Amino acid sequence: MNSRYILPTGQSRCYDENGQQIDCPGSGQDGDCQFDNFAINWSTERFELRSDYLVRDRATDLIWARNSCPSEYPLTWQEALEFVEQMNRETRYGRSDWRMPNRRELRSLIDHSARKPALTPDHPFQNVFLGWYWTSTTAAIATRYAWYVHLEGGRMFYGNKDGYYWLWPVCGCSDILASTGADQCYDERGSKISCAESRQDASLLMGAA
């Protein structure tokens, strides 16, 4: 069975309960269930260097900033949203459609067979920080918080919007990734606001319905 909207995890190895590598066939683990979702080789053909500044992910068709930390310093969630707007005003890297990735877009970069960083080996990105990166998706469970992804091991959780973390801008559209389902926007205090021009997940509604 193929699913158009689910990416492979990148896992190709299997382990026992003690963490020892074992043969995958018959184990029923992730590495034993390699679905042929994509025609590309996940480890060697996934990323296309478009220029010195842009990288296309062939798995999703999204365009990422090659520099994963263009702000050069951590930002609060609101500062990160504003930084992206400044990038668009400047036509940074030749694009004016930058945005903060939603939680599905950012996590789509993660290769679950890798660590430090949790990215496909031989990826072309620069300045990858082994810490938290913001997404534009507010956590419905606590709207003062937004989802973020940790690049050391690929885990995802939610953090206070007043915290200082990294921004990895994305642009372009993907008909592979599903939308997150977010339909409301919130400020850094967790108060509901109009989505118009907020550049949040629920404002942009990126992804397949």
WOHUQUI-V783488 format. One record per backbone hydrogen bond with DSSP energy under -1.0 kcal/mol. CO is the residue of the C=O (numbers start at 1). NH is the residue of the N-H. If there is no record, write none. Layout:
[[CO;NH] [CO;NH]]
//
This chain:
[[3;6] [9;112] [14;22] [16;19] [20;16] [24;27] [29;32] [30;33] [33;35] [35;37] [41;45] [46;58] [48;56] [53;66] [54;50] [54;51] [55;64] [56;48] [57;61] [62;57] [63;171] [64;55] [66;126] [69;72] [75;165] [76;80] [77;81] [78;82] [79;83] [80;84] [81;85] [82;86] [83;87] [84;88] [85;89] [86;90] [87;92] [91;94] [92;95] [99;170] [101;136] [102;106] [103;107] [104;108] [106;109] [107;110] [111;114] [117;119] [118;111] [120;123] [126;68] [129;131] [131;151] [132;166] [133;149] [136;201] [137;147] [139;142] [142;145] [144;161] [145;139] [146;159] [147;135] [148;157] [149;133] [150;154] [151;118] [152;116] [155;150] [157;148] [159;146] [160;163] [161;77] [165;75] [166;134] [169;65] [170;99] [171;63] [177;208] [185;193] [187;190] [191;187] [195;198] [200;203] [200;204] [201;205] [208;179]]
//
